[in-house]
């Protein structure tokens, strides 16, 4: 992360959090991901915290949560580049994939670690060439 990016995050943490979560929840809607799975993808915040976030009540996000959202945004973008339609791109996380031992990309991501999000992002970037 560049020094400039970190400065923006520290200067406007509430706005950064609101925008990041807004994008995250829009992607989750497009992918039809259940709330309990969204909590895992966000790094397992308390349920009350998660539901406050859904209502727009947030003052700041941890670097871990921001990093998770960043990976998910990158995955979403990569899928939009790889597939001819947004419908196909949004369906892909639910389709079994040999690259993940027959699991879906969503099941792979739900192992809960940043490593899975990073690995999936790298996999998609490699597919793009």
SULQUI-V713146 format. One record per residue. N is the residue number from 1. RES is the residue in one small letter. SS is DSSP state (H for helix, E for strand, C for the rest). Layout:
((N/RES/SS) (N/RES/SS))
//
This chain:
((1/x/C) (2/x/C) (3/x/H) (4/x/H) (5/x/H) (6/x/H) (7/x/H) (8/x/H) (9/x/H) (10/x/H) (11/x/H) (12/x/C) (13/x/H) (14/x/H) (15/x/H) (16/x/H) (17/x/H) (18/x/H) (19/x/H) (20/x/H) (21/x/H) (22/x/H) (23/x/H) (24/x/H) (25/x/H) (26/x/H) (27/x/H) (28/x/H) (29/x/H) (30/x/H) (31/x/H) (32/x/C) (33/x/C) (34/x/C) (35/x/H) (36/x/H) (37/x/H) (38/x/H) (39/x/H) (40/x/H) (41/x/H) (42/x/C) (43/x/C) (44/x/C) (45/x/C) (46/x/C) (47/x/H) (48/x/H) (49/x/H) (50/x/H) (51/x/H) (52/x/H) (53/x/H) (54/x/H) (55/x/C) (56/x/C) (57/x/C) (58/x/C) (59/x/C) (60/x/C) (61/x/C) (62/x/C) (63/x/H) (64/x/H) (65/x/H) (66/x/H) (67/x/H) (68/x/H) (69/x/H) (70/x/H) (71/x/H) (72/x/H) (73/x/H) (74/x/H) (75/x/H) (76/x/H) (77/x/H) (78/x/H) (79/x/H) (80/x/H) (81/x/H) (82/x/H) (83/x/C) (84/x/C) (85/x/C) (86/x/H) (87/x/H) (88/x/H) (89/x/H) (90/x/H) (91/x/H) (92/x/H) (93/x/C) (94/x/C) (95/x/C) (96/x/E) (97/x/C) (98/x/H) (99/x/H) (100/x/H) (101/x/C) (102/x/C) (103/x/C) (104/x/E) (105/x/H) (106/x/H) (107/x/H) (108/x/H) (109/x/H) (110/x/C) (111/x/C) (112/x/C) (113/x/C) (114/x/H) (115/x/H) (116/x/H) (117/x/H) (118/x/H) (119/x/H) (120/x/H) (121/x/H) (122/x/H) (123/x/H) (124/x/H) (125/x/H) (126/x/H) (127/x/H) (128/x/H) (129/x/C))
//
